[in-house]
Amino acid sequence: MTTATAVAPWGLSRMTEPLPSVSSPYDTIQFDPATQLTSFHDEAGVIVAGATISYSQGGGSDGSKNAPKVADDSNTDG
């Protein structure tokens, strides 16, 4: 009977060092069920600028008419 030699999983050979951790620019997240919008607040309760989730008003669908709006995860809304 032969014994198998232990081999590291294939994916481990492609791993890199973890990125350094950074502090989050916000302290809490609040969701407004009426508007379906999420806001990010700092420790003082002030909304953090640029930390909002927006929705595309110009489509973002599969091309069919009257398709539902979808989340726009690009950060170009300015």
C-alpha angles and dihedrals in degrees: 000000000000127000124224119242114237111250125188115244114268095244094057090068089062097050122115132197112287117260116255113266118248131196117258116250089224135055103197139017123216126194120204107209092195095059098023089229128135123215128195119216133196124224091280092053094252117139110254110237115242094013100108134112113235133191126223113249094190102066122275089182133122090272098268118127120259092014116162120264115260133206113275106214095181116111097220100101091098 
